[in-house]
Amino acid sequence: MASKVVGRKGGVSRLILEQELQRLETVYRLRADEFETRVLALSRFAPDRVANVLQQHCRVRHYPSLAYELLAHLLKHGFVDAIVNYNFDELLDEAIDEELGPGGSARILTEGDCARELTRSSRTHDRTRPLYIKPHGTASAPDTLRFTREDYFSLPSDIIRLLGVLIEGRPLDDIHFRRTTAATPVCVLAIGHALQSPELLRLFRSVHSGSKLFSVTSDPLREDDWPDAMRRIASGRWTKVSSAFARRGHRVESGLDRFLRSTWRESVRCTARNSRTRPWLSARGIERHEVVARLFAITRFGILKRREGDPKLRDYLHDRAIVELALAIAKSKGFVDLRELERGRPGRMFRLHEDHAHHRRESLVDAIESLGMDRRDAAANAFWHQRAPKDESGDFGRLTLTDEQGRAMCHDLAKSCYRLLSKNRRAKMRSGGRRVLNEALWAMFRGDEVEVGAESPDRLWSRFRSPTPLTTLAQMRRFTQELLRRRWDLLLCVAESGEWLLEDWAARAIRTTRGPSKRGAVALVVADRKKQDEIEARFGPISIGMLPWQLHNRHMTIAVSRQGERWVPTAALFYERRYRSATVYPIRLSLRSDCESVLNDFVVYFEKARRHAEGRSEVVRLSKREMHGTRQRILAEIASQ
């Protein structure tokens, strides 16, 4: 399709183009129907215009699709280590940016990106940041476009090495140190790719024999030019999907949408089977992606470009901001902070809407309040939903809503969205979209408040000597379970409400460690007491301190053992969560000095909670000697309860 557009807009007549294609086919044995061959022919007559026309044709944004939404979801949550995209357009780029946030993936596009994005450190070996590679360039940077066979053979050497490392399953450090370790089995899923690129065929010559290659295309594969190793790992693993859109009930989906949805469901089933022996495993739902695809996806009529200043583009950005805002409110259990919303998806969408609007119609605060949110006071950045209970003084009670209040809040949010959205979106809401939005809001409310980011902030690497990033929720839960199963005398936690202690995998690990005699003491510092009664019913009397949420931004779990008269931390989990942030960056600590530092944080928080309960100032200033004495006193008090 792109080659036809280039031919139509490049000023080359069809007759001249067909003659050149015939020459390339006869002399060089190139296939005239291939994209690369047609563009090579066009570039002979209009080399300056080919890249510009391709850039104009492929620079399309703001068209989410379920397939790309699911690919970005799989990349973020560790089901996929890397995505290699040979397309020029940036629809998948946009989906990844929205899912992982700006800078959430290591993006490899041009020469030198490997050195910038994949630093020479032990962290690269663990692939903490998902990889997104575009070997043939991208539409927003015409100078990077590579669309002829000559371009393919002149790819930057570091990108070629990176692709080789991925296909052979070797550590990423091999790129920098130019070493060659043994290949390991990998699984490669090729979607819509003919698998005829010369540079790709060369890389597959050294693939591990235990690897697997799955291909999903609308046309049969041509395996004549494949190396033997590639044929062996791809044997019988071709799936044909339709490229056309089809209506299923109220949904309009492509064959690729349906394939990736079924792939995701199989991943969920596989995770559920493994969670019997690995209880930390879980698969985060895709409800948000289904709502976005349902209300904003490409129609069966294909892409109709939205021009700058087009009312459809303004409506899209406004509606998308409203829906993202409603989902963020549900996810945070009806309690949000303006600063975090500004940094997140709702804020990004509102800024895009402002850029394209002729005049500013509303602020982000206006939109928050139009969805039924109230401020604690006029100068505060915190908002609670109107369903939150209030005490006699008019202040909000608990931080977050109960399940019953949450169900009512989700219903209110869906109604408010319908009232605020454009006419086109309301029509989609009436044709089944409202039910999907309701279900997504409830799923977000019932799910985890936070997501795990890919790479820890630099300030954590500055503070601690040997932190180990935990880049997925499963990794964080697995380490937490290992920590809980250690032999500890004190388990110290700072958490939002301590609700995670009631999850089966956590409660079972604590119960196993403490034994029938309930050996060991547990202490909590929370910002919300809504789960206190349940926690005490499950674990017996424990020390619980209350600290206002705005003073409560460091979360930790520490295992402490008693060695004579001394209390020694043996392991710790730590992360920061400021202003109700939806993304956290947990780290694992095992070095004694690092654990001691976090233990001091807990002591300060516990002392602050005590002063808050007594109505005194929460400011705590302790010298090194005072910290040692305060720590011994507080830990002894916790152990005696």
C-alpha positions as CSV (number, residue, x, y, z in Angstrom):
1,M,0.0,0.0,0.0
2,A,2.8,2.4,0.9
3,S,4.6,1.8,-2.3
4,K,1.4,2.6,-4.3
5,V,1.1,5.9,-2.4
6,V,4.7,6.7,-3.1
7,G,4.2,5.9,-6.8
8,R,1.1,8.1,-6.9
9,K,2.7,11.1,-5.1
10,G,6.3,10.7,-6.2
11,G,5.7,11.9,-9.8
12,V,6.7,8.6,-11.4
13,S,4.4,7.2,-14.2
14,R,3.1,3.7,-13.9
15,L,4.6,2.7,-17.2
16,I,8.1,3.8,-16.2
17,L,7.7,2.1,-12.8
18,E,6.6,-1.2,-14.3
19,Q,9.6,-1.2,-16.7
20,E,12.0,-0.7,-13.8
21,L,10.4,-3.4,-11.8
22,Q,10.7,-5.8,-14.7
23,R,14.4,-4.9,-15.0
24,L,15.0,-5.6,-11.3
25,E,13.2,-8.9,-11.5
26,T,15.1,-10.0,-14.6
27,V,18.6,-8.8,-13.7
28,Y,18.7,-9.1,-10.0
29,R,16.0,-11.8,-9.5
30,L,14.0,-9.5,-7.1
31,R,10.3,-10.1,-6.6
32,A,8.3,-7.2,-8.2
33,D,5.4,-7.5,-5.8
34,E,7.6,-6.9,-2.7
35,F,7.6,-3.6,-1.0
36,E,11.3,-3.2,-0.9
37,T,11.6,-3.9,-4.7
38,R,8.9,-1.3,-5.6
39,V,10.5,1.4,-3.4
40,L,13.9,0.6,-4.8
41,A,12.5,1.2,-8.3
42,L,10.9,4.4,-7.2
43,S,14.0,5.7,-5.5
44,R,15.9,5.5,-8.8
45,F,13.7,8.2,-10.3
46,A,12.6,10.3,-7.2
47,P,15.1,9.5,-4.4
48,D,14.5,12.8,-2.6
49,R,10.7,12.4,-2.5
50,V,10.4,8.7,-1.4
51,A,11.4,9.3,2.2
52,N,9.3,12.4,2.5
53,V,6.2,10.8,1.1
54,L,6.6,7.7,3.2
55,Q,7.0,9.9,6.3
56,Q,3.8,11.9,5.5
57,H,1.8,8.7,4.8
58,C,2.9,6.8,7.9
59,R,3.0,9.7,10.4
60,V,-0.4,8.8,11.9
61,R,-1.2,9.0,15.6
62,H,-4.1,8.8,18.0
63,Y,-5.6,5.6,16.6
64,P,-5.5,2.9,19.3
65,S,-6.2,-0.7,18.4
66,L,-6.7,-3.7,20.7
67,A,-3.8,-5.5,19.1
68,Y,-1.3,-2.8,19.8
69,E,-2.8,-2.2,23.3
70,L,-2.2,-5.8,24.2
71,L,1.3,-5.9,22.8
72,A,2.2,-2.9,24.9
73,H,0.6,-4.6,27.9
74,L,2.5,-7.8,27.4
75,L,5.8,-5.8,27.1
76,K,5.2,-3.9,30.3
77,H,4.3,-6.9,32.5
78,G,7.2,-9.1,31.4
79,F,5.4,-11.6,29.2
80,V,7.5,-10.2,26.3
81,D,11.2,-9.1,26.7
82,A,11.5,-7.1,23.5
83,I,9.5,-5.9,20.5
84,V,11.2,-5.4,17.1
85,N,8.9,-3.3,14.9
86,Y,9.7,-3.1,11.2
87,N,6.8,-0.7,10.4
88,F,7.4,3.0,9.8
89,D,4.2,4.2,11.5
90,E,4.1,5.1,15.2
91,L,0.8,3.6,16.3
92,L,2.6,0.9,18.4
93,D,5.1,3.5,19.6
94,E,2.1,5.5,21.0
95,A,0.6,2.5,22.7
96,I,3.9,1.7,24.4
97,D,4.4,5.3,25.5
98,E,0.9,5.4,27.0
99,E,1.3,2.0,28.8
100,L,4.9,2.4,30.1
101,G,5.1,6.2,30.3
102,P,7.8,8.4,28.7
103,G,11.1,6.7,29.0
104,G,9.6,3.5,30.3
105,S,11.2,1.4,27.5
106,A,14.7,1.3,26.1
107,R,14.0,2.5,22.5
108,I,16.6,1.6,19.9
109,L,16.3,3.5,16.6
110,T,19.6,4.9,15.3
111,E,23.3,4.3,15.7
112,G,24.4,5.1,19.2
113,D,21.1,4.3,20.9
114,C,22.4,1.1,22.3
115,A,25.2,2.9,24.1
116,R,22.7,5.5,25.5
117,E,19.8,3.2,26.4
118,L,21.7,0.1,27.5
119,T,24.4,1.2,29.9
120,R,27.3,-1.0,30.8
121,S,26.2,-2.2,34.2
122,S,24.9,-5.4,35.9
123,R,21.4,-4.0,35.5
124,T,21.4,-4.5,31.7
125,H,21.9,-8.2,32.2
126,D,18.5,-8.5,34.0
127,R,16.8,-6.5,31.2
128,T,15.1,-4.2,33.7
129,R,13.7,-2.0,31.0
130,P,11.6,-3.5,28.1
131,L,13.3,-3.2,24.7
132,Y,11.6,-1.6,21.7
133,I,13.6,-1.7,18.5
134,K,12.8,-0.1,15.1
135,P,15.6,-1.2,12.8
136,H,14.0,0.3,9.7
137,G,13.4,3.8,11.2
138,T,10.3,5.7,12.2
139,A,8.0,8.2,10.4
140,S,8.7,11.2,12.7
141,A,12.4,11.1,11.8
142,P,12.7,10.8,8.0
143,D,16.5,10.5,8.1
144,T,16.2,7.2,9.9
145,L,13.9,5.5,7.3
146,R,15.5,2.5,5.7
147,F,13.4,1.1,2.9
148,T,15.6,-0.6,0.3
149,R,17.7,-3.7,0.3
150,E,20.8,-1.6,0.2
151,D,19.7,0.1,3.4
152,Y,19.0,-3.2,5.1
153,F,22.5,-4.4,4.5
154,S,23.9,-1.1,6.0
155,L,22.1,-1.2,9.3
156,P,24.1,0.2,12.3
157,S,26.5,-2.4,13.6
158,D,25.3,-2.0,17.2
159,I,21.6,-2.7,16.2
160,I,22.7,-5.8,14.3
161,R,24.6,-7.0,17.4
162,L,21.5,-6.3,19.6
163,L,19.2,-8.3,17.3
164,G,21.7,-11.2,17.3
165,V,21.9,-11.2,21.1
166,L,18.1,-11.3,21.4
167,I,17.5,-14.0,18.8
168,E,20.3,-16.1,20.3
169,G,19.2,-15.5,23.9
170,R,22.5,-14.1,25.1
171,P,23.1,-11.5,27.8
172,L,22.8,-7.9,26.7
173,D,26.3,-7.1,28.0
174,D,27.6,-9.1,25.0
175,I,26.7,-6.0,22.9
176,H,29.2,-3.7,24.7
177,F,32.0,-6.2,25.4
178,R,31.8,-7.8,22.0
179,R,31.9,-11.3,23.5
180,T,30.0,-14.3,22.4
181,T,28.5,-16.5,25.1
182,A,26.6,-19.7,24.4
183,A,23.1,-19.3,22.8
184,T,20.0,-20.2,24.8
185,P,16.5,-21.1,23.7
186,V,14.1,-18.2,23.0
187,C,10.6,-17.8,21.7
188,V,10.0,-15.5,18.7
189,L,6.6,-14.4,17.6
190,A,6.5,-12.8,14.2
191,I,3.3,-10.8,13.5
192,G,2.5,-9.8,9.9
193,H,6.1,-10.2,8.9
194,A,7.0,-12.1,5.7
195,L,10.4,-13.1,7.3
196,Q,12.3,-12.3,4.1
197,S,14.5,-9.5,5.4
198,P,18.1,-10.3,4.5
199,E,19.5,-9.1,7.8
200,L,16.9,-11.2,9.7
201,L,17.7,-14.3,7.8
202,R,21.4,-14.0,8.5
203,L,20.7,-13.7,12.2
204,F,18.6,-16.8,12.3
205,R,21.5,-18.9,11.0
206,S,22.9,-19.2,14.6
207,V,19.7,-19.5,16.5
208,H,19.6,-22.2,19.3
209,S,18.0,-25.4,18.2
210,G,15.7,-25.4,21.2
211,S,14.2,-22.0,20.2
212,K,10.7,-21.7,18.7
213,L,9.5,-19.4,15.9
214,F,5.8,-18.7,15.6
215,S,4.4,-16.7,12.6
216,V,1.1,-14.9,12.4
217,T,0.3,-13.6,8.9
218,S,-2.5,-13.2,6.4
219,D,-0.5,-14.8,3.6
220,P,1.4,-18.2,3.5
221,L,5.1,-18.0,4.3
222,R,7.7,-18.5,1.6
223,E,10.4,-20.6,3.3
224,D,12.6,-21.2,0.2
225,D,15.3,-18.7,1.3
226,W,15.2,-19.6,5.0
227,P,18.3,-21.1,6.6
228,D,18.0,-24.7,7.9
229,A,18.1,-23.7,11.6
230,M,15.2,-21.3,11.0
231,R,13.1,-23.9,9.2
232,R,13.5,-26.3,12.1
233,I,12.4,-23.9,14.8
234,A,9.4,-22.7,12.8
235,S,8.1,-26.1,11.6
236,G,4.3,-26.2,11.9
237,R,4.0,-23.0,13.7
238,W,2.2,-20.7,11.2
239,T,-1.2,-19.2,12.0
240,K,-3.3,-17.4,9.4
241,V,-5.4,-14.5,10.5
242,S,-7.6,-12.2,8.5
243,S,-6.5,-8.6,7.9
244,A,-10.1,-7.5,7.5
245,F,-12.3,-6.0,10.3
246,A,-15.4,-8.0,11.3
247,R,-18.3,-7.2,13.6
248,R,-18.9,-9.5,16.6
249,G,-21.9,-8.3,18.5
250,H,-21.1,-4.7,19.3
251,R,-17.4,-5.1,18.7
252,V,-15.5,-4.4,15.5
253,E,-12.2,-6.3,15.6
254,S,-9.5,-7.4,13.2
255,G,-8.2,-11.0,13.0
256,L,-5.0,-9.8,14.8
257,D,-7.1,-8.4,17.6
258,R,-8.9,-11.7,18.1
259,F,-5.6,-13.6,17.9
260,L,-3.9,-11.5,20.6
261,R,-6.9,-11.6,22.8
262,S,-6.9,-15.4,22.7
263,T,-3.1,-15.3,23.3
264,W,-3.7,-13.2,26.4
265,R,-6.4,-15.5,27.7
266,E,-4.0,-18.5,27.3
267,S,-1.4,-16.5,29.2
268,V,-3.9,-15.9,32.0
269,R,-4.7,-19.6,32.2
270,C,-1.1,-20.6,32.2
271,T,-0.4,-18.1,35.0
272,A,-3.3,-19.4,37.0
273,R,-2.0,-23.0,36.7
274,N,1.5,-22.0,37.8
275,S,0.2,-19.9,40.7
276,R,-0.7,-23.1,42.6
277,T,3.0,-23.6,43.2
278,R,4.1,-20.0,42.7
279,P,1.4,-17.9,44.4
280,W,3.2,-14.6,43.7
281,L,2.3,-15.0,40.0
282,S,-0.7,-13.0,38.7
283,A,-1.8,-11.5,35.4
284,R,-3.0,-8.0,35.5
285,G,-6.3,-7.5,33.7
286,I,-6.7,-5.8,30.3
287,E,-9.9,-4.0,31.0
288,R,-8.5,-0.5,30.4
289,H,-7.2,-1.6,27.0
290,E,-10.5,-3.1,26.1
291,V,-12.3,0.2,26.9
292,V,-9.8,2.3,25.0
293,A,-10.1,0.0,22.0
294,R,-13.9,-0.2,22.2
295,L,-14.4,3.6,22.4
296,F,-11.5,5.0,20.4
297,A,-10.2,2.3,18.0
298,I,-10.0,2.4,14.2
299,T,-13.2,1.5,12.6
300,R,-13.8,-1.2,9.9
301,F,-13.4,1.6,7.3
302,G,-9.7,2.0,8.2
303,I,-7.7,5.0,9.1
304,L,-9.3,8.4,8.2
305,K,-6.5,10.9,9.0
306,R,-7.4,13.5,11.7
307,R,-5.9,16.8,10.6
308,E,-4.6,19.5,12.9
309,G,-7.5,21.6,14.1
310,D,-10.0,18.9,13.1
311,P,-12.9,18.8,15.5
312,K,-12.7,15.0,15.5
313,L,-9.2,15.2,16.9
314,R,-10.2,17.6,19.6
315,D,-13.1,15.4,20.5
316,Y,-10.9,12.4,20.6
317,L,-8.3,14.0,22.9
318,H,-11.0,15.5,25.2
319,D,-12.9,12.2,25.5
320,R,-9.8,10.2,26.0
321,A,-8.7,12.5,28.8
322,I,-12.1,12.1,30.5
323,V,-12.1,8.3,30.3
324,E,-8.5,8.0,31.5
325,L,-9.3,10.3,34.4
326,A,-12.3,8.1,35.4
327,L,-10.2,5.0,35.2
328,A,-7.4,6.6,37.3
329,I,-10.0,7.6,40.0
330,A,-11.4,4.1,40.1
331,K,-7.9,2.6,40.3
332,S,-7.0,4.8,43.3
333,K,-10.1,3.8,45.2
334,G,-11.7,7.3,44.9
335,F,-8.7,9.2,46.4
336,V,-6.4,11.0,44.0
337,D,-3.7,13.7,44.0
338,L,-3.7,16.4,41.4
339,R,0.1,16.3,41.0
340,E,0.1,12.6,40.1
341,L,-2.8,13.0,37.7
342,E,-0.9,15.8,35.9
343,R,2.1,13.4,35.4
344,G,0.0,10.5,34.4
345,R,-2.1,9.6,31.4
346,P,-5.0,12.0,32.2
347,G,-2.6,15.0,32.4
348,R,-0.8,14.0,29.2
349,M,-4.1,13.8,27.3
350,F,-5.3,17.1,28.7
351,R,-2.1,18.8,27.5
352,L,-2.5,17.3,24.1
353,H,-6.1,18.5,24.0
354,E,-5.0,22.0,25.0
355,D,-2.4,22.0,22.2
356,H,-5.1,21.3,19.6
357,A,-8.0,23.3,21.0
358,H,-8.7,26.8,19.6
359,H,-9.6,28.0,23.1
360,R,-9.3,26.4,26.6
361,R,-12.7,25.0,27.6
362,E,-11.8,23.5,31.0
363,S,-8.9,22.8,33.3
364,L,-7.9,19.4,34.7
365,V,-9.4,20.5,38.1
366,D,-12.7,21.3,36.4
367,A,-12.7,17.8,34.8
368,I,-11.9,16.1,38.2
369,E,-14.7,18.0,39.9
370,S,-17.1,17.2,37.1
371,L,-16.6,13.5,37.8
372,G,-17.9,13.9,41.4
373,M,-14.6,14.6,43.2
374,D,-14.3,17.0,46.2
375,R,-11.3,18.7,47.7
376,R,-10.5,18.5,51.4
377,D,-10.0,22.2,51.3
378,A,-9.7,24.9,48.6
379,A,-5.8,24.9,48.7
380,A,-5.3,21.2,48.7
381,N,-4.2,18.9,45.9
382,A,-6.0,15.9,47.2
383,F,-9.5,14.9,45.9
384,W,-11.9,12.4,47.3
385,H,-15.0,11.0,45.6
386,Q,-18.4,12.2,46.9
387,R,-19.2,8.7,47.9
388,A,-16.5,8.8,50.6
389,P,-18.0,8.9,54.1
390,K,-17.5,12.1,56.2
391,D,-17.4,12.5,59.9
392,E,-19.3,15.2,61.9
393,S,-16.7,17.9,61.3
394,G,-17.2,17.5,57.5
395,D,-13.7,16.0,57.0
396,F,-13.3,12.8,55.0
397,G,-13.0,9.7,57.0
398,R,-11.0,6.8,55.7
399,L,-8.7,7.4,52.7
400,T,-10.3,5.0,50.3
401,L,-13.8,3.6,49.7
402,T,-15.3,0.2,50.8
403,D,-16.4,-2.2,48.1
404,E,-20.0,-1.1,48.4
405,Q,-19.1,2.5,48.1
406,G,-16.7,1.6,45.3
407,R,-19.4,-0.1,43.3
408,A,-21.6,3.0,43.6
409,M,-18.7,5.3,42.7
410,C,-18.0,3.3,39.5
411,H,-21.7,3.6,38.5
412,D,-21.5,7.4,39.1
413,L,-18.3,7.7,37.1
414,A,-19.8,5.9,34.1
415,K,-22.8,8.2,34.2
416,S,-20.6,11.3,34.4
417,C,-18.5,10.0,31.5
418,Y,-21.6,9.6,29.3
419,R,-22.7,13.1,30.1
420,L,-19.3,14.7,29.4
421,L,-18.3,12.7,26.2
422,S,-18.8,13.8,22.6
423,K,-21.8,12.7,20.6
424,N,-19.8,10.1,18.7
425,R,-18.5,8.5,21.9
426,R,-22.0,8.5,23.5
427,A,-23.2,6.5,20.5
428,K,-20.5,3.9,21.2
429,M,-21.5,4.0,24.9
430,R,-25.1,3.2,24.0
431,S,-24.0,0.2,21.7
432,G,-22.4,-1.7,24.6
433,G,-19.5,0.6,25.5
434,R,-21.2,1.7,28.7
435,R,-21.3,-1.8,30.0
436,V,-17.6,-2.3,29.1
437,L,-16.7,1.0,30.8
438,N,-18.6,0.0,34.0
439,E,-16.9,-3.4,34.1
440,A,-13.5,-1.8,33.6
441,L,-14.0,0.8,36.3
442,W,-15.0,-1.9,38.8
443,A,-12.0,-4.1,37.8
444,M,-9.7,-1.1,38.3
445,F,-11.2,-0.5,41.7
446,R,-10.8,-4.1,42.7
447,G,-7.3,-4.5,41.4
448,D,-3.9,-3.2,42.7
449,E,-3.6,0.5,43.2
450,V,0.0,0.6,41.9
451,E,2.0,-0.7,39.0
452,V,5.7,-1.5,39.0
453,G,8.0,0.6,36.9
454,A,10.8,-0.8,34.8
455,E,13.8,1.1,36.1
456,S,14.5,2.5,39.6
457,P,15.1,6.3,40.0
458,D,18.7,7.4,40.3
459,R,18.2,8.7,43.8
460,L,17.7,5.1,45.1
461,W,21.0,4.1,43.5
462,S,22.7,7.1,45.2
463,R,21.3,6.2,48.6
464,F,21.9,2.4,48.7
465,R,25.1,0.5,48.0
466,S,23.7,-2.7,46.5
467,P,20.0,-2.4,45.6
468,T,18.4,-5.0,43.3
469,P,15.5,-3.6,41.2
470,L,12.2,-5.6,41.1
471,T,10.8,-4.7,37.8
472,T,7.4,-6.6,37.8
473,L,4.7,-7.1,40.4
474,A,5.4,-10.8,40.3
475,Q,9.1,-10.2,41.2
476,M,8.1,-8.0,44.1
477,R,5.6,-10.5,45.4
478,R,8.0,-13.4,45.1
479,F,10.7,-11.6,47.1
480,T,8.2,-10.5,49.7
481,Q,7.1,-14.1,50.1
482,E,10.8,-15.2,50.5
483,L,11.3,-12.4,53.1
484,L,8.2,-13.5,55.0
485,R,9.3,-17.1,55.1
486,R,12.7,-16.2,56.7
487,R,13.2,-16.8,60.4
488,W,12.5,-13.4,61.8
489,D,11.7,-12.1,65.3
490,L,10.2,-8.8,64.1
491,L,8.4,-8.1,60.9
492,L,8.1,-4.3,60.3
493,C,6.0,-2.7,57.6
494,V,5.1,0.7,56.4
495,A,2.1,0.5,54.0
496,E,-0.9,2.4,52.8
497,S,-3.3,0.2,54.8
498,G,-1.6,-3.2,55.2
499,E,-4.2,-4.8,53.1
500,W,-1.6,-6.9,51.2
501,L,-0.9,-8.8,54.5
502,L,-4.4,-10.3,54.1
503,E,-3.8,-11.8,50.7
504,D,-3.6,-15.6,50.9
505,W,0.1,-16.0,49.8
506,A,1.2,-13.4,52.3
507,A,-0.9,-14.6,55.2
508,R,0.1,-18.2,54.6
509,A,3.8,-17.3,54.6
510,I,3.5,-15.3,57.9
511,R,1.5,-18.1,59.5
512,T,4.1,-20.7,58.5
513,T,7.0,-18.6,59.9
514,R,5.3,-17.7,63.2
515,G,4.1,-21.3,63.8
516,P,1.2,-22.3,66.2
517,S,2.8,-20.2,69.1
518,K,2.7,-17.1,66.9
519,R,6.4,-16.5,67.5
520,G,7.7,-13.1,66.3
521,A,6.0,-9.7,66.5
522,V,4.5,-7.7,63.7
523,A,4.4,-3.9,63.6
524,L,2.7,-1.6,61.0
525,V,2.6,2.1,60.2
526,V,-0.3,2.9,58.0
527,A,-2.1,5.9,56.5
528,D,-5.5,4.2,56.5
529,R,-6.9,2.1,59.3
530,K,-9.7,0.5,57.2
531,K,-8.2,-3.0,57.4
532,Q,-7.0,-2.8,61.0
533,D,-9.7,-5.0,62.5
534,E,-9.2,-7.7,59.8
535,I,-5.4,-7.7,60.3
536,E,-5.7,-8.1,64.1
537,A,-8.4,-10.8,63.6
538,R,-6.0,-12.7,61.3
539,F,-2.7,-12.2,63.2
540,G,-3.7,-11.3,66.7
541,P,-2.8,-8.1,68.6
542,I,0.0,-6.2,66.7
543,S,1.5,-2.7,66.9
544,I,-0.2,-0.3,64.5
545,G,0.7,3.3,64.1
546,M,-1.3,5.9,62.1
547,L,0.5,8.6,60.1
548,P,-1.3,11.1,57.8
549,W,-0.9,10.2,54.1
550,Q,0.9,13.4,53.2
551,L,3.7,12.4,55.6
552,H,3.7,8.8,54.5
553,N,5.6,8.3,51.3
554,R,8.2,5.5,52.0
555,H,6.9,1.9,52.0
556,M,9.0,-0.9,53.4
557,T,8.9,-4.5,54.7
558,I,11.8,-5.5,56.9
559,A,12.7,-8.8,58.5
560,V,14.6,-8.3,61.8
561,S,16.4,-11.0,63.9
562,R,17.5,-10.7,67.5
563,Q,21.2,-11.5,68.2
564,G,21.7,-11.2,71.9
565,E,20.8,-7.6,72.8
566,R,21.0,-6.4,69.3
567,W,18.3,-6.2,66.6
568,V,19.8,-7.0,63.1
569,P,17.8,-6.5,59.9
570,T,18.4,-9.4,57.5
571,A,16.4,-8.3,54.4
572,A,14.2,-5.5,53.3
573,L,11.8,-4.4,50.5
574,F,11.7,-0.7,49.9
575,Y,10.0,1.8,47.5
576,E,8.7,5.4,47.5
577,R,5.2,6.4,46.8
578,R,4.6,10.2,46.7
579,Y,1.3,11.9,46.1
580,R,-0.7,8.8,45.5
581,S,1.6,7.8,42.6
582,A,0.3,5.0,40.4
583,T,3.8,3.7,39.6
584,V,6.4,2.5,42.1
585,Y,10.0,1.3,41.8
586,P,10.6,-1.4,44.4
587,I,14.1,-2.6,45.3
588,R,15.4,-5.6,47.2
589,L,18.0,-5.0,49.9
590,S,20.2,-7.6,51.5
591,L,23.4,-5.7,52.3
592,R,23.6,-5.1,56.1
593,S,24.2,-1.3,55.8
594,D,21.3,-0.9,53.3
595,C,18.9,-2.7,55.6
596,E,20.1,-0.7,58.6
597,S,19.3,2.5,56.6
598,V,15.7,1.3,55.9
599,L,15.3,0.2,59.5
600,N,16.1,3.7,60.7
601,D,13.4,5.0,58.3
602,F,10.9,2.7,60.0
603,V,11.9,3.9,63.5
604,V,11.4,7.5,62.5
605,Y,8.0,6.7,61.0
606,F,6.9,4.8,64.1
607,E,8.0,7.7,66.3
608,K,6.1,10.1,64.0
609,A,3.0,8.0,64.3
610,R,3.3,8.0,68.1
611,R,3.6,11.8,68.2
612,H,0.7,12.2,65.8
613,A,-1.5,10.1,68.1
614,E,-0.5,12.3,71.1
615,G,-1.3,15.5,69.2
616,R,2.4,16.6,69.1
617,S,4.5,17.8,66.1
618,E,5.5,14.9,63.8
619,V,9.0,16.4,63.2
620,V,11.7,14.0,64.4
621,R,15.3,15.0,64.6
622,L,17.7,12.4,66.0
623,S,21.5,12.3,66.2
624,K,23.3,9.1,65.4
625,R,23.5,8.2,69.1
626,E,19.9,9.2,69.8
627,M,18.8,7.1,66.8
628,H,20.5,4.0,68.2
629,G,18.9,4.4,71.6
630,T,15.4,5.2,70.1
631,R,15.7,2.2,67.8
632,Q,16.5,-0.2,70.6
633,R,13.7,1.1,72.7
634,I,11.0,1.0,70.0
635,L,12.0,-2.5,68.8
636,A,12.0,-3.8,72.3
637,E,8.5,-2.4,72.9
638,I,7.2,-4.0,69.7
639,A,8.8,-7.4,70.6
640,S,7.2,-7.3,74.1
641,Q,3.6,-6.8,72.8
